[in-house]
Amino acid sequence: MARRNHLNDFTLGRMTGKLEEGRTVTSVAAKFGINKSVISRAWKAFQTTGTAVRKAGGGRPKTTTAGDDRYIILQAKRGRRQSASVIAQQLSTATG
């Protein structure tokens, strides 16, 4: 299976800088040792959005507050002596 690594912002900035200088995608890919398709997608995203930096904070939104999290952890620590159904009921009560 392919391994995916995100490029850091510094490398993305350097790549887009080279492309803005007029270098080809192939030459930039060879310089950084990255596949041409990755360079091409990053360049296309830069041209569309005007920035090479990835947006932080993707994924499903958090539904519990920090206080809820602390309460859940506290109950789980106390719950080592309790049954799973009691802990599940307390979790349901805490999170609504």
N, C-alpha and C positions, 0 to 999 in steps of 0.2 A: 504494500500500500504506500502511496506517496506521502512523504513527510512535508508538512506545511510549516513554514516559519515566516512570521511577519517581519518585513524589513523595518529597521528603526527609522525614525524621522530624519536623522542626519544623513543616512544613506539615500533615502528618497530625495532629499534636497540636493545632494550631490549629483544624483542621476538626472534630475530635472534640469539642473544647472548645465550639465554637459549637453543635454538635448537642446536647451535654449541657445547654447553656443553654436549649434548647427551640426553637431555630430550625429551620426546615424544610430539607429536603435541597435544595429548589429555591433558597432564599435563600442557602444556603451555596455552592451551585454558582455562582450568579451573582456572589457576592462574590469567589470565588477564580478565576473564569473557567475552571472545570473542568466536564466533563460530569457530569450528575446520576448516571449509572450508576457512575462512579468513586467519587463521594461515598458512594453507597448501599452499594457493595461494601466500602469502607473502614469504614463505620459498622457494617455487619453483622459484619465481622471483629473490630472492636473489642468489640462486644457479646458475641461468642462467646469470644474469647481474653482479653479484659480489657486488651489492649495494642494500640496502633496501629503499633508498630514492626515492620518486616519482619524476618524471621529471616535472618541473614547466613549465607553459606557454602552456598548451594545447588549443585546440579550433581553430577557424577560425582566420587566420592572419589579422591583422589590415590593412585597406586599406587607411585610412586617416592619415595625419601627425598631429602632435600636433598643428601646425599653422592652418591647415584646421579645426581642432576641435574648436579652439578659434574663427575662423571666422564664423563658423556655429552657435556657441552659440551667438555671437554678433548679427548676422543676425536674429536669432530667437527672441532675446530680442527686437530688433527693429521691428520685424515683427508682433508684437501683433496688430499693426494697419494695417497690410497688409493682403492680401488674401493668402490662402494656396498655390495657384498656383504660385504666385510670389516667395514665400519662396522655393517651390520645384524647381523652375527654378534657383534660386540663389544657392541652394544646388547642383544641377546638374553642374552648372558652376564651383563651388568651387572644387568639387571632380573629375571633368573630366568625 
